[in-house]
Amino acid sequence: MKRILLLLLAALCLGCLSASAQNVQSLEDSRYSLSNGDVTMVVDAAHGGKILSFKLGDREVLNQGRFPNSFGSTFWTSPQAEWNWPPVAEYDTKPFEATVQDGCLLLTGQKSERFGYRIRKEFRVDPKDGAFVLKYTIVNESGETRQVAPWEISRVPNDGVLFFEAKAVEPANNMAGLPFEFKHKAAWYVMDEARENRKINADGKGWLAYCAGGLLFVKKFQDLKTGEPAPAEAEIQAYANPGKTFVEIEEQGPFKTLENGAELDWTVRWYLLPYDGAAPSKALLKKARKIAR
């Protein structure tokens, strides 16, 4: 009887590992697909480890622009004042080495010759929570003690509404602000169009959400305290590109001191589900809060 139970447990474990492995599929051109129920994510290892697509069925939530820095989701180091523009190639465009292990997609970037950081990314799914779990690691290989914060930038179409819990927003990076409205104890940006670059900083509560086209996209992350973000940066940021193009929904982790060889880990959880009604409302806020509990 004991042997039978052990065999059954072994079979169950093998089944779990097999199911977990099936969550990550290798596609052509160094791309990988992760699935969690009806939701899929496509990651491009050969081009900065970017997230190219995040879909519920055949409905896409990330912007699919044709020009550089207009599509998908990427990862940079903060503060931006350290590198200004364009983004550091080793983080944003150069190839990452990819491996699949125990149902996780692991990406390792190249060391930045200018700043001495190496970026690692880990993508996995949490079927029980309905989440995609994204773990970013900044490794200090500069030979000296440095200060840095993690920063995720996701681009969505200029349509629908961006919202999060905050009492105020302020213009950032010497740009004009965005016309947020404050109701139901949250900040709401109903997407609009302008001819100028606009950006805001905000102190949130560890989550932000975007709703458009029958989809609700929620990101959950560490809620930062006053003084934890990098200088001139913030826990939550939003950038609107000129015209009816795209909006960046962004969040940052804590600004940390890293000795040579030290690592900074930071995790963001992504959720995507159906929701009709892309307008500020108590019901929409309640739904997002429940997801980000």
N, C-alpha and C positions, 0 to 999 in steps of 0.2 A: 504493500500500500504506500509506504514511504517513498519507494522508488518511483511509483506512478506519479505521486504528487510532485516529486522533483522533476520528472520528465515534463509534466504539464507546465510547471513554472518556467522551465527552460524554453519550452515552445512559445509561451506567452512573451517572454523576454525577446526571443528572436523575432516574433511577430511585431513587437513594438519597435525594435531597431529597424526592421524592414520597412514599416510604415513611416518611421521618422526619416529614413533615407530617401523615401519616395517624395518627401516634401521638397527636395532640391533636385532639379533636373538640369543637365548640361545641354545647352543649345549651341547653335553654330556661332562662329565669330566671337568666341570667348565670352558668351553671354550665358547667364544662369537664371532659371526660373524657380521661384519658391511658391508653394501653394498652401493655402489654409482654407479649406472648404471651397467656396466659390470665389475667393479672393486670391489674386496672383500678383507677384512682384517680379520684375525682370531687372537684373543687375548686369552691368557691362564691366567686366574685369579689365578689359583692354583699354578702356578710356576712363581712367580716374576712379574706377569702382563705383561709377554713378548708378543710381536707381533710375532706370529709363521709364518704367511703367509701373502703375499700381492700379489694378482693375478689380471691379466687382462684376463678374461675368464678362461682358464685352464693353462695359462702361469705364472709361478712363478718367482718373481724377487729376493726374499730373499733366502739366502743360507739355505739348509736343512740338515746340517751336523748332525752326530749321537753323537758327543762328546760334553761335556759341553763347553760353550763359543765359539761355532762354528756355531750357527744358529740363525735365527730370529733377532729381534731388542729389545734392553733393555735400561734401564736408570740408570745412576749412578750419584753420586755427584762428583764434582771437587773442588780442585785438587786431582789427584790420589795419590800424595805423602802423603796425610793424612791417607789413608788406605792401600796403596801399592797393595798387591795381596794376596788372591783372592778377588773378588768383595764382598761387604757387603751383607750378605745373606738376610737381610730384604728388600733390594732394588732389588736383582737379582734373588733369588730363592724361598723365602718363600711365602706362600699364601697371596693374597690380597683379601679383602672383596669387593664383586661386587654388584652393584645395577644398574638398568636401569631406567632412569628418563627422560622424555620428549625427547626421541630419542637419549639420550647420555648414553654411558657406563661409569660408575664412579667406579674407583678402589681406595681403601684405603689400604695402606700397614701398616705393623707393625712398631712400634717405634724401631729404632736401639738402643740397650742398650749401645753400645760402643760410639756412636756419638750423640745420642739424636735427630736424624732427623726422620720424618715420611714422606713418599712419597705418594702423591695422583696423579692419572692419570685420565684424561677425554678424551674420544674418541667420536667424532661425525663426521658427514659428512656435506659438503656444496655442495649440488647438483648444485647450480648455478655456482659455481667456479670450480666444478669437483674435489674438494679437500677433503682429510681426515684431520680433524683438531685435533691435539694432544696437549692437555694442561697438562703440568707437574707442580706440586706444591711441593716445599720443605718446610716442617713445622718444625720450630725449637722448640723442646720440651726438650732441653738439660738443661734448668735452667740457662743458661748463654748466653752471646752474642757471636755469632759465625760468621765466614765468609765462604761462600760457593758459588758455581756456578753449574748450571744444565748442564747435559751432556747426549746426546743421541748417542747410538752406534748401527748401523745397519750393518748386515753382508750379503754380496752378494757373488755370485760365483766369483772365480778368472777367469774372462772372460770379454771381452769388454773394455770399457774405462770409467774412472772417470774424471770429469772435473769441473772447477769452475773459476771464475774471481779472479786472483791473479798475482802479479808481481814476486813472489818468493815463494819457500817453503824451509824449513830447517829440518834437522834430529831432531828427538825428542826422549825422554826417553832413551838416550844413545844407540840408535839403528842406524843401517845404514839407509840412506835415500831411497827414491823411485825415479826411473828415470823419473821424470816429464819433459815434453817438453813444451815450451812456444810459442804459435802461436795464431793468431787471437785475441790477447789481453786476452788470457786465459791460465790456467795451465791444462795440459792433462797428465793423466797416463794411458798408454795403458798396460793393465794387462800383467804381465810377471811372471816368476817363478824363485825362488832363494831358497837357503838352510838356509837362516837366517831370523830372525824377522826384519822387516823394518817398520819405522814409520816416518811421517812428521807432522809438524805444518805449518799452513798458515793463513794469514790475508785475508779473502775473502770479498765478497760483499753481504752476506746475503742469499746465496743459493749454493747448490752443486747438481750435476747430475751424474747419472750412466746410461750407455746405453749398452745393450747386448741382444742377443737373440730376436731381434725385439721389445724390450721394452725400453722406456725412463722413468726413475725414477728420479723425481726432489723433493728436499726438500728445503723449504723456511723457513727462520728464521730471528731473529734479527741480523742486521749488526753491529758488535761490532767496537768500536773505539779503538785506541791505548791505552793500559793500562786497558781496561775493562776485558779481560780474566783473569782467575786465574793464579797465578805464575807458570811459566814453561808450561802453557797450551796455547790453541789458539782457535780462532773462528772455524776453520776447521782443522780436523785431518784425516789422513788415515793410516791404519795399514794393512800390508800384512803378512799373516801367511806363514810359510815356505811351499814350494811345491805348487802344483796346487790345493790349498784347498779353501781359502776364503780371502776376503778383507773386512776390516771394514771401512765404510764411516761414519764419525762422525762430530758432531758440538756441540759447547758449547755456553751457554748464559753468561751474565755478572756475575762477581765475586762481591757478595753483602754482606754487613754486616747485619745480622739478630739478633735482640734482641730476648730474650726468648719469645715464643708465636707468633713471626712474621712469615710471609709466603713469599716465592718467587715464582711467577708465570712465566711460560715461555711457549710459544706456537710455535709449528712446524707444517707446512702444507705439506702434502704428496700428490704427483700427480703421476699417472701412465698411460701411453698412448702408443700406437703403434708407433714404429719408426724403419725403416730399415736403416742400415749403421752405425755400431758402430766403427767409426773412427773419429779422429779430423777433423773438417770441420767448415766453416763459417755457413753453413746451420744448423748443429746440435747445435752450440752455439746460433744462433738466435732463434731456437725453444725453447731451455731451458730458455733463457732470457725472452722470451715472456710469458712463463708459470710463471716465478718468478717475473713478473713485480711488 
